């Protein structure tokens, strides 16, 4: 479910993801974004997630095991 007014949420409650592999990892683990935007300066697409315990745990797992370029 996308939320149009996500920018009104407190910044400490949202996580901005600029990594396509991380985005795919989160979706595979049933964490879904609340918004998808294009950065106005860089033009890169990013997704927005609500912070929570499950997201935090997956981010820690990703950091430990992420693919190396």
N, C-alpha and C positions, 0 to 999 in steps of 0.2 A: 504494500500500500504506500503510495507516494503522498507526501505532505507538501503542499505548495508553500506554506509559510514557515518552513523549517528554520529560516534565518531569524525568526523571532524567538526560537528556543535559546536558552543559555548556552554559551559556547562550551562550557564544561560538560554539557550533556550530549554533545554530538561528536562523532569521529569522522573526519574527512579522509577518504581513501583515494589516492592517486595511482595506485598500483593495480593493473588489470589482473595479474596472477593472484594477488591478495584478495581482490574482489571475488574472483572465481572460487578461491578457497573458502571464503566466508559463505558464499551462496551454497556451496557444496555441503557446508555444515549448518545449513538452514538459518543463516543470519542474512536478512534481506535489507536492502537500503530503503530509506524513506524518501530519497531524492537522488536525482542525477543532474549534474550541472556542467557547464563549460566555464572554466576559469577565465575571467574577463581579460587578464593580462597575458597568460601563457597560451590560452586556447585549448588547454588539456582538459579532457573529461575527467570528472571525479564523482564519486558517489558518497552519500552521507548516510551514516548509521547512528542509531541511538546507542549510547554507551550503556553497558550493563556487564554483569558478571560473566555471562557466556561469551560476549564479545571480547572482554579482557582476557579470558582464558585462551581463546583462539588466537588472539594477537600474540600472547606469550608463546604459544605452540608454534606459530608461524615464525617468530623471531628465532627460536631454537632450531627449526628445521627448514627454513626457507631455501628454495633453490638458489644455487650460486650461479652467477652469469658466466 
